[in-house]
Amino acid sequence: MDINTLLGYLLGAGLFAFAFSDNSLRAVFLNEHGILLVFGGTIAATLVSTPPRQLLLALRGLGDAFFPTVQPNPDELIMEITRMSERMHRGGISALQGHSAAKGNEFLTFATTTALQRPDPEHVRKVLEVSIRQREATWMRAAGVFQTTGVLSPMFGLLGTIIGIVGVLKDIANPHSIGPAMAIAMTTAFYGILVSAFFCTPIANKIKARAHEERRMRELILLGMMDVIAKAIPIEVESHLRAFAQR
């Protein structure tokens, strides 16, 4: 469980609970029609605008925001790649076959396999860079779904407010009903803004942050694999990777 995400939502829920502690105010904000319009309309529009595969990616991204995939420790990863360099010096590229460290990291395994298949630095770099870009693009598409819903929900909130105002204007001859009716109409805008600001935008930003963190780890592996193939001495590999990890 991501502690920051959990604490953020618990704090937000507590603040809203305090703000709505007044029973009369809470009754005004419980607008069933507004809730249905904003949530139902946003979900419907998202389904129309988003392919099924991208929706699945978004759900994976949502899960990762709360239960993140554990990224490898940079120090441990540097030491594993340094050991790979030592094996490379002792036995050549074939010594990387079955390297036990690679089994603990999917991308390191992929990088090692690519190098074994064709130990050409340019080829390995090209393949790994494409993999890194595609992986990042996948997570950006997931974040894009939440960015879209973050734009749509306030629009449906505004739409609900307009519908409410039209209802007010229909009964404008009765001045006593205008105030309560306007209050209910405005709550729909509140729901739209709440969905966007408290859920969609933070989740999109969290997914982007995860993607950036994963990209850095994969770039570290790419850099280390280039040094290993180039037969850089282990101490050079370690210092090079530590310099990269500090940025």
Secondary structure, DSSP 8 states (H G I E B T S, - for coil): --HHHHHHHHHHHHHHHHHT-SHHHHHHH--HHHHIIIIIHHHHHHHHHS-HHHHHHHHHHHHHHHS------HHHHHHHHHHHHHHHHHH-GGGGTT-GGGGG-HHHHHHHHHHHH---HHHHHHHHHHHHHHHHHHHHHHHHHHHHHHHHHHHHHHHHHHHHHHHHHHTTT-HHHHHHHHHHHHHHHHHHHHIIIIIIHHHHHHHHHHHHHHHHHHHHHHHHHHHHHTT--HHHHHHHHHHHHT-
